[in-house]
Amino acid sequence: PTIQELKGMTGKRGKEAVVEIDRTTVRRFCDSIGDANSKWQQEAPTGLLFAAMFFGTGFPVEFPFLGIVDLGSDVEFYKPVRPGDAITTATEFSDIQDKSNEKGRRVFMTFKSTHKNQDGELVAASTSRLMSFG
């Protein structure tokens, strides 16, 4: 898609994705990061929620250029995520900025997400940025 076509998609939301957080998932995540803290038997590490965001469909978008770089994310956590929770993530394509110059073509894209538990309570909100370049 062209940058202009992508600008027309700002404000659109993707399909909601639901991820069930069970004890096995929490244990495997903790094993993978080498964190044996017993606290994680009662709640999930904050990093697990962030990783779980990538399990869903999120916002399907094609990038204007072949190269993709993650520019980072900001996440605000409001409530702990516990084993047994089902987290629903809704993602919106919120902004695109053309940063092309004489050195190359690139755009910065911003996605905003909300993460709610099975009771509809907001557990986290996140803003993620990507750069597409070519």
Accessible surface in RSA format (square Angstrom, percent):
REM  Atomic radii and reference values for relative SASA: ProtOr
REM  Chains: A
REM  Algorithm: Lee & Richards
REM  Probe-radius: 1.40
REM  Slices: 20
REM RES _ NUM      All-atoms   Total-Side   Main-Chain    Non-polar    All polar
REM                ABS   REL    ABS   REL    ABS   REL    ABS   REL    ABS   REL
RES PRO A   1    64.14  46.7  25.42  23.2  38.72 140.7  37.69  31.1  26.45 164.4
RES THR A   2    79.23  56.4  72.30  73.3   6.94  16.5  76.88 103.3   2.35   3.6
RES ILE A   3    34.87  19.8  31.87  23.7   3.01   7.2  31.87  22.9   3.01   8.2
RES GLN A   4   130.92  73.2 123.46  90.2   7.46  17.8  56.74 120.8  74.19  56.3
RES GLU A   5   102.51  58.9  89.78  67.9  12.72  30.3  45.28  87.6  57.23  46.7
RES LEU A   6     0.38   0.2   0.38   0.3   0.00   0.0   0.38   0.3   0.00   0.0
RES LYS A   7    87.36  42.6  79.42  48.7   7.94  18.9  33.09  29.8  54.27  57.8
RES GLY A   8    55.77  68.8   0.00   N/A  55.77  68.8  37.11 101.8  18.67  41.8
RES MET A   9    56.05  29.0  56.05  37.1   0.00   0.0  41.72  35.5  14.33  19.0
RES THR A  10    53.12  37.8  35.19  35.7  17.93  42.7  12.65  17.0  40.46  61.2
RES GLY A  11    47.50  58.6   0.00   N/A  47.50  58.6  26.27  72.1  21.24  47.6
RES LYS A  12   116.54  56.9 110.72  67.9   5.83  13.9  60.50  54.5  56.05  59.7
RES ARG A  13   138.82  58.3 108.32  55.2  30.50  72.6  50.34  68.8  88.48  53.6
RES GLY A  14    13.90  17.1   0.00   N/A  13.90  17.1   4.86  13.3   9.04  20.2
RES LYS A  15   151.97  74.1 138.33  84.9  13.63  32.5  93.41  84.1  58.55  62.4
RES GLU A  16   103.20  59.2  89.31  67.6  13.89  33.1  25.25  48.8  77.95  63.6
RES ALA A  17    10.77   9.9   5.38   8.3   5.39  12.3  10.57  14.9   0.20   0.5
RES VAL A  18    93.43  61.5  62.06  56.2  31.37  75.6  62.06  53.9  31.37  85.1
RES VAL A  19    19.96  13.1  16.79  15.2   3.17   7.6  19.96  17.3   0.00   0.0
RES GLU A  20   133.11  76.4 118.85  89.9  14.27  34.0  33.45  64.7  99.66  81.4
RES ILE A  21     1.35   0.8   0.34   0.3   1.01   2.4   0.38   0.3   0.97   2.6
RES ASP A  22    70.77  49.6  69.56  69.2   1.21   2.9  31.78  74.8  38.99  38.9
RES ARG A  23   147.49  61.9 141.59  72.2   5.90  14.0  67.40  92.1  80.09  48.5
RES THR A  24    52.27  37.2  51.67  52.4   0.60   1.4  20.63  27.7  31.64  47.8
RES THR A  25    40.42  28.7  35.34  35.8   5.08  12.1  21.32  28.6  19.10  28.9
RES VAL A  26     4.78   3.1   4.78   4.3   0.00   0.0   4.78   4.2   0.00   0.0
RES ARG A  27   133.82  56.2 128.81  65.7   5.01  11.9  63.18  86.3  70.64  42.8
RES ARG A  28   158.29  66.5 153.32  78.2   4.96  11.8  50.07  68.4 108.21  65.6
RES PHE A  29    38.00  19.0  33.22  20.6   4.78  12.4  37.23  22.6   0.76   2.2
RES CYS A  30     9.07   6.9   8.89   9.9   0.19   0.4   8.01  20.3   1.06   1.1
RES ASP A  31   102.35  71.7  77.56  77.2  24.78  58.6  31.34  73.8  71.00  70.8
RES SER A  32    89.56  75.7  46.89  62.6  42.66  98.3  50.41 107.3  39.15  54.8
RES ILE A  33    94.75  53.9  60.86  45.3  33.89  81.7  68.95  49.6  25.80  70.0
RES GLY A  34    69.71  86.0   0.00   N/A  69.71  86.0  36.10  99.1  33.61  75.3
RES ASP A  35    47.81  33.5  40.48  40.3   7.34  17.4  13.40  31.5  34.41  34.3
RES ALA A  36   106.03  97.5  68.45 105.6  37.58  85.5  80.40 113.2  25.63  67.9
RES ASN A  37    77.92  53.7  59.59  57.6  18.33  44.1  18.57  44.7  59.35  57.4
RES SER A  38    80.01  67.6  69.28  92.5  10.74  24.7  36.56  77.9  43.45  60.9
RES LYS A  39   105.60  51.5  94.74  58.1  10.86  25.9  56.41  50.8  49.19  52.4
RES TRP A  40    40.50  16.3  37.38  18.1   3.12   7.3  37.88  20.2   2.61   4.2
RES GLN A  41   116.04  64.9 110.85  81.0   5.19  12.3  36.52  77.7  79.52  60.3
RES GLN A  42   119.45  66.8 114.42  83.6   5.03  12.0  47.08 100.2  72.37  54.9
RES GLU A  43    36.45  20.9  36.45  27.6   0.00   0.0   0.17   0.3  36.28  29.6
RES ALA A  44     4.79   4.4   0.55   0.8   4.24   9.6   0.55   0.8   4.24  11.2
RES PRO A  45     7.91   5.8   6.89   6.3   1.02   3.7   6.89   5.7   1.02   6.3
RES THR A  46    78.40  55.8  73.44  74.5   4.96  11.8  45.81  61.5  32.59  49.3
RES GLY A  47    34.29  42.3   0.00   N/A  34.29  42.3  28.13  77.2   6.16  13.8
RES LEU A  48     3.50   2.0   3.50   2.5   0.00   0.0   3.50   2.5   0.00   0.0
RES LEU A  49     4.83   2.7   4.18   3.0   0.65   1.6   4.38   3.1   0.45   1.2
RES PHE A  50    57.57  28.8  56.53  35.0   1.04   2.7  57.50  34.9   0.07   0.2
RES ALA A  51    33.26  30.6  26.97  41.6   6.30  14.3  31.66  44.6   1.60   4.2
RES ALA A  52     2.73   2.5   2.11   3.3   0.62   1.4   2.32   3.3   0.40   1.1
RES MET A  53    29.61  15.3  15.55  10.3  14.06  33.5  14.56  12.4  15.05  19.9
RES PHE A  54   144.64  72.4 117.49  72.8  27.15  70.7 121.23  73.5  23.41  67.0
RES PHE A  55   131.58  65.8  96.28  59.6  35.31  91.9 101.22  61.4  30.36  86.9
RES GLY A  56    26.59  32.8   0.00   N/A  26.59  32.8  10.15  27.9  16.44  36.8
RES THR A  57    88.66  63.1  65.53  66.4  23.13  55.1  72.45  97.3  16.21  24.5
RES GLY A  58    15.29  18.9   0.00   N/A  15.29  18.9  15.22  41.8   0.07   0.1
RES PHE A  59    26.29  13.2   8.76   5.4  17.54  45.6   8.76   5.3  17.54  50.2
RES PRO A  60    99.47  72.5  80.66  73.5  18.81  68.4  90.71  74.9   8.75  54.4
RES VAL A  61    27.82  18.3   5.06   4.6  22.77  54.9   8.68   7.5  19.14  51.9
RES GLU A  62   128.38  73.7 120.60  91.2   7.78  18.5  47.10  91.1  81.28  66.4
RES PHE A  63    64.78  32.4  45.69  28.3  19.09  49.7  45.69  27.7  19.09  54.6
RES PRO A  64    28.74  20.9   3.05   2.8  25.69  93.4   3.81   3.1  24.93 155.0
RES PHE A  65    24.11  12.1  14.34   8.9   9.77  25.4  21.16  12.8   2.95   8.4
RES LEU A  66   181.97 101.3 156.43 111.9  25.54  64.2 158.95 111.6  23.02  62.0
RES GLY A  67    16.67  20.6   0.00   N/A  16.67  20.6  14.77  40.5   1.90   4.3
RES ILE A  68    73.46  41.8  44.79  33.4  28.67  69.1  44.79  32.3  28.67  77.8
RES VAL A  69    60.69  39.9  56.61  51.2   4.09   9.8  60.69  52.7   0.00   0.0
RES ASP A  70    93.14  65.2  68.75  68.4  24.38  57.7  30.82  72.5  62.32  62.2
RES LEU A  71    69.84  38.9  37.09  26.5  32.74  82.3  43.06  30.2  26.78  72.1
RES GLY A  72    30.80  38.0   0.00   N/A  30.80  38.0  30.13  82.7   0.67   1.5
RES SER A  73    38.90  32.9   6.46   8.6  32.44  74.7   4.34   9.2  34.56  48.4
RES ASP A  74    84.12  58.9  78.27  77.9   5.86  13.8  30.32  71.4  53.80  53.7
RES VAL A  75    44.45  29.2  16.11  14.6  28.33  68.3  16.12  14.0  28.33  76.8
RES GLU A  76   107.04  61.5 102.24  77.4   4.80  11.4  35.78  69.2  71.26  58.2
RES PHE A  77    86.15  43.1  55.45  34.3  30.70  79.9  55.70  33.8  30.45  87.2
RES TYR A  78   110.00  51.4  75.56  43.0  34.43  89.6  64.61  48.6  45.39  55.9
RES LYS A  79    89.85  43.8  83.43  51.2   6.42  15.3  40.22  36.2  49.64  52.9
RES PRO A  80    63.75  46.5  46.23  42.1  17.52  63.7  56.46  46.6   7.29  45.3
RES VAL A  81     9.68   6.4   7.34   6.6   2.34   5.6   7.34   6.4   2.34   6.4
RES ARG A  82   107.81  45.3 107.81  55.0   0.00   0.0  42.61  58.2  65.20  39.5
RES PRO A  83    26.64  19.4   5.90   5.4  20.74  75.4   6.40   5.3  20.24 125.8
RES GLY A  84    64.88  80.0   0.00   N/A  64.88  80.0  38.34 105.2  26.54  59.4
RES ASP A  85    15.73  11.0  15.15  15.1   0.59   1.4   0.00   0.0  15.73  15.7
RES ALA A  86    23.59  21.7  23.32  36.0   0.28   0.6  23.32  32.8   0.28   0.7
RES ILE A  87     2.02   1.2   1.64   1.2   0.38   0.9   1.64   1.2   0.38   1.0
RES THR A  88    34.50  24.5  32.79  33.2   1.71   4.1  16.81  22.6  17.69  26.7
RES THR A  89    11.35   8.1  10.84  11.0   0.51   1.2   6.73   9.0   4.62   7.0
RES ALA A  90     6.66   6.1   5.27   8.1   1.40   3.2   5.27   7.4   1.40   3.7
RES THR A  91    13.29   9.5  13.11  13.3   0.18   0.4   8.35  11.2   4.94   7.5
RES GLU A  92    48.54  27.9  48.36  36.6   0.18   0.4   2.46   4.8  46.08  37.6
RES PHE A  93     0.00   0.0   0.00   0.0   0.00   0.0   0.00   0.0   0.00   0.0
RES SER A  94    29.95  25.3   9.41  12.6  20.54  47.3   9.56  20.4  20.39  28.6
RES ASP A  95    50.46  35.3  50.37  50.1   0.09   0.2  14.22  33.5  36.24  36.1
RES ILE A  96     9.07   5.2   0.84   0.6   8.24  19.9   0.84   0.6   8.24  22.4
RES GLN A  97    81.27  45.4  77.37  56.5   3.91   9.3  25.66  54.6  55.62  42.2
RES ASP A  98    73.89  51.8  46.65  46.4  27.24  64.4  15.41  36.3  58.48  58.3
RES LYS A  99    86.88  42.4  77.79  47.7   9.09  21.6  33.75  30.4  53.14  56.6
RES SER A 100    48.53  41.0  22.62  30.2  25.91  59.7  20.78  44.3  27.75  38.9
RES ASN A 101    66.81  46.1  41.35  40.0  25.46  61.3  31.34  75.4  35.46  34.3
RES GLU A 102   163.02  93.6 116.96  88.5  46.05 109.6  75.18 145.4  87.84  71.7
RES LYS A 103   175.22  85.5 135.58  83.2  39.65  94.4  86.20  77.6  89.02  94.8
RES GLY A 104    25.71  31.7   0.00   N/A  25.71  31.7  25.46  69.9   0.26   0.6
RES ARG A 105   134.81  56.6 132.65  67.6   2.16   5.1  51.99  71.0  82.82  50.2
RES ARG A 106    63.77  26.8  63.77  32.5   0.00   0.0   7.11   9.7  56.66  34.3
RES VAL A 107     0.00   0.0   0.00   0.0   0.00   0.0   0.00   0.0   0.00   0.0
RES PHE A 108    64.05  32.0  63.11  39.1   0.94   2.5  63.11  38.3   0.94   2.7
RES MET A 109     0.05   0.0   0.00   0.0   0.05   0.1   0.00   0.0   0.05   0.1
RES THR A 110    20.60  14.7  20.60  20.9   0.00   0.0   8.43  11.3  12.17  18.4
RES PHE A 111    18.44   9.2  17.51  10.8   0.93   2.4  17.51  10.6   0.93   2.7
RES LYS A 112   105.54  51.5 102.86  63.1   2.69   6.4  46.82  42.1  58.72  62.5
RES SER A 113    13.00  11.0   9.16  12.2   3.85   8.9   1.27   2.7  11.73  16.4
RES THR A 114    47.05  33.5  46.73  47.4   0.32   0.8  42.03  56.5   5.02   7.6
RES HIS A 115     0.34   0.2   0.34   0.2   0.00   0.0   0.11   0.1   0.23   0.3
RES LYS A 116    89.87  43.8  89.87  55.1   0.00   0.0  33.80  30.4  56.07  59.7
RES ASN A 117    15.67  10.8  10.59  10.2   5.08  12.2   0.00   0.0  15.67  15.1
RES GLN A 118   100.08  56.0  62.00  45.3  38.08  90.7  47.93 102.0  52.15  39.6
RES ASP A 119   106.67  74.7  72.44  72.1  34.23  80.9  24.25  57.1  82.42  82.2
RES GLY A 120    48.19  59.4   0.00   N/A  48.19  59.4  28.44  78.1  19.75  44.2
RES GLU A 121    70.17  40.3  63.82  48.3   6.34  15.1  24.81  48.0  45.35  37.0
RES LEU A 122    66.73  37.2  57.39  41.1   9.34  23.5  57.39  40.3   9.34  25.1
RES VAL A 123     0.15   0.1   0.01   0.0   0.13   0.3   0.01   0.0   0.13   0.4
RES ALA A 124     0.00   0.0   0.00   0.0   0.00   0.0   0.00   0.0   0.00   0.0
RES ALA A 125    26.12  24.0  24.34  37.6   1.77   4.0  24.64  34.7   1.48   3.9
RES SER A 126     6.00   5.1   0.99   1.3   5.01  11.5   2.21   4.7   3.79   5.3
RES THR A 127    28.99  20.6  28.92  29.3   0.06   0.1   8.36  11.2  20.63  31.2
RES SER A 128    26.65  22.5  26.57  35.5   0.09   0.2  18.53  39.5   8.12  11.4
RES ARG A 129    78.53  33.0  78.53  40.0   0.00   0.0  30.31  41.4  48.22  29.2
RES LEU A 130    39.35  21.9  39.35  28.2   0.00   0.0  39.35  27.6   0.00   0.0
RES MET A 131    34.16  17.7  34.16  22.6   0.00   0.0  30.13  25.6   4.03   5.3
RES SER A 132     0.00   0.0   0.00   0.0   0.00   0.0   0.00   0.0   0.00   0.0
RES PHE A 133    81.10  40.6  80.86  50.1   0.25   0.6  80.86  49.0   0.25   0.7
RES GLY A 134    52.48  64.7   0.00   N/A  52.48  64.7  39.57 108.6  12.91  28.9
END  Absolute sums over single chains surface
CHAIN  1 A     7964.2       6159.7       1804.4       4233.5       3730.7
END  Absolute sums over all chains
TOTAL          7964.2       6159.7       1804.4       4233.5       3730.7
